[in-house]
Amino acid sequence: MPTTNLIVHLTERSLWEEARARGTYEISTRGRTLQEEGFIHCSTREQLPPVAAFLYGSYDGPDELVLLVIDPARLDVPLKYEAPEPGAEEFPHVYGPIPVAAIVDVEPWG
């Protein structure tokens, strides 16, 4: 799959604010860090609705959710499209911290 297409990652606003201050985003998925998971889970816009429902369907946290829009061309770490199991749909996985400069937009979610 071409890496020129933008990819997305849904997160809590406070985690995004911390990343902006630090310069890199390092949360893999809800409740797990890059260090724990080994990569950061992302998706295409088309893949996002079921992913959001699975991860945040019953979200009642203190923060609003935001969608990080990522330009793969600005990543300085590997991006791989991988399936969670053989024959399943492939999702973009970022193998390292995402530089804040690679996040080209932040959209409110929900």
Secondary structure, DSSP 8 states (H G I E B T S, - for coil): --TTS-EEEEEEHHHHHHHHHHTEE-EEETTEEHHHHSSEE-B-TTTHHHHHHHHHTT---SS-EEEEEE-GGG-SS-EEEE-SSTTS--EEEE-S-EEGGGEEEEEEE-
